Amino acid sequence: MRATAYLALAASQFLWAGNWIVARGVRDDVSPAVATVSRQLIVIAVLLPFCLRSLAAKLKALKRREWEILALTGFFGGGLHLSLQWLGLHYTTATSGTLYLSVSPVFILLLARPVLGEPIRVRQWLGVLLSFGGVFLIATRGAPAALSFNVGDLLALISMLMWGAFTVFLRLRSDPLDTSEMLVVICSVGVVCMLPSLGFEVSQGLRPTLGAVGAVAVVYSAVGSMLLAYAGWNYAVRHLGAARAGVTLHLTPAFGVLLASIFLGEYPRWYHGAGIALILAGVVLASTRAAAASSTP
């Protein structure tokens, strides 16, 4: 059972990493809004027939506060987060983009302060500064004195910031929705949030259609990185525990760098290694004490 859980954990992170590679590889075949809306509609189409009746009953019984939290989780974890990821990969490499995944715990720490009222200690602030030093090194391509910042790196970081907000608001949930019902709600809110972006793309002359390559990429993104990866992650968390599963999250950037080298010819440079070392050191510094505190009964 434990071996199966670890296998599911590795497979989930491999699929998540693959999403960044696919998004980078098909950046000229499908626009970000079309890709994001399409993948969410696929998830809804797959899951809704199995949970429509139960979801409808639960939604009717929700309180206003529960609706607000669901809307916020859908806003931050749905369309905008996903589209920024795809848009950012038009301008930066998949190697750099996947490495930024490792800074998401820092964003969660920073957002937990105003939203959840969790204090940030001096040790954690030092970890935050160290991690952002690594981000700055990667974003400036190892030349921080030049102060050159790629817009794609900025978009990828904003995407991770929104993922951090999504994670923080998940902690405030008190609704009775299960995993499939929650995914349907998140994707539905995401589609609504993406309508202005979709309209903007159409107004700029981009056709809201999918070619063969773009369609394959979107199906992979929906089925692989959303449905299968999410199911595998939840299975692993149930059998291994959140803490044990959480410490392996940095496998995703590792898989991403490997896949980017194989399929995109993006070989890591020295600043990628130095930057991820600083990011991980900062994450450890910022989260060690918090993890110890959370394990105390």
Helices and strands as residue ranges (DSSP letters): H 2-25, H 32-60, H 64-77, H 79-88, H 94-99, G 100-103, H 104-116, H 122-139, G 144-146, H 151-170, H 179-203, H 212-219, I 220-228, H 229-240, H 242-246, H 251-259, I 260-264, H 270-294
